[in-house]
Amino acid sequence: MEFFGRIKEIDEVVKGTSEKGEWQRQTVVVETFEMPSTYLAIDAIGERIGKLATLQPGMAVRALFNVSSRKSEKGWFTSATLWDINKL
């Protein structure tokens, strides 16, 4: 999926360990241009965290991401995972 918007915030990198090994994630929150006051939190995972290094809140960007859902014991969980993000 693709959309254009303005960065609202970039969270700190979160690190952890699972059964599959170590992982890291950083979330970027973008306000869409199409529907102002609508925000999408997108997770950059692993090496894609580097794509956020030169970005700052307030910048206009084009984001490419995947949306997926999976069922857990507590119900359905939906996530948006970053593929690419570029400053406009």
C-alpha positions in Angstrom: 0.0 0.0 0.0 1.1 3.6 -0.5 0.1 6.9 1.0 1.3 10.5 1.4 1.4 12.4 4.6 3.3 14.4 7.2 5.3 12.8 10.0 3.7 13.4 13.4 6.3 11.5 15.5 9.0 8.9 15.4 9.3 6.7 18.5 12.5 5.4 20.0 13.8 2.0 18.9 12.4 -0.9 20.9 14.5 -4.1 21.2 13.8 -7.5 22.5 14.4 -11.2 22.2 11.9 -13.9 21.1 12.0 -17.6 20.4 13.4 -16.6 16.9 16.2 -14.4 18.3 16.8 -10.7 18.8 14.5 -8.1 17.1 14.1 -4.4 17.0 11.3 -2.1 15.9 10.7 1.6 15.5 7.3 3.2 14.9 6.7 6.3 12.8 3.3 8.0 13.0 2.1 9.8 9.8 -0.9 12.0 9.4 -2.4 11.4 6.0 -2.9 14.2 3.4 -6.1 12.5 2.1 -7.9 12.6 5.4 -6.4 15.2 7.8 -6.5 14.2 11.5 -6.2 10.6 10.4 -3.0 8.9 11.7 -1.3 5.7 10.8 1.4 4.1 13.0 3.8 2.1 10.8 6.5 -0.2 12.2 10.0 -0.2 10.7 11.5 -3.6 11.6 15.2 -4.6 11.6 17.3 -3.1 8.8 14.4 -0.8 7.7 14.8 1.3 10.8 17.7 3.0 8.9 15.1 4.5 6.5 13.9 6.7 9.4 17.3 8.1 10.3 17.1 11.3 8.2 13.4 12.0 8.8 11.9 14.4 11.4 8.4 15.3 12.6 6.8 17.8 10.2 8.3 16.4 7.0 6.1 15.4 4.1 6.6 11.8 3.0 5.5 9.0 0.7 5.2 5.7 2.6 5.0 2.1 1.2 3.9 -0.5 3.7 2.0 -3.8 4.2 -1.0 -4.3 6.3 -1.6 -7.7 7.8 -3.9 -9.2 10.5 -3.5 -12.4 12.6 -5.6 -14.0 15.3 -4.2 -14.4 18.8 -5.8 -15.7 22.0 -7.1 -12.2 22.7 -8.6 -11.6 19.3 -7.5 -10.1 16.0 -4.4 -8.0 15.7 -3.6 -5.7 12.7 -0.2 -4.2 11.9 1.3 -1.9 9.3 4.9 -2.8 8.4 7.1 -0.3 6.6 8.8 -1.2 3.3 10.0 2.2 2.2 9.6 5.8 3.1 10.8 8.9 1.2 10.8 12.6 1.9 8.8 14.6 -0.6 
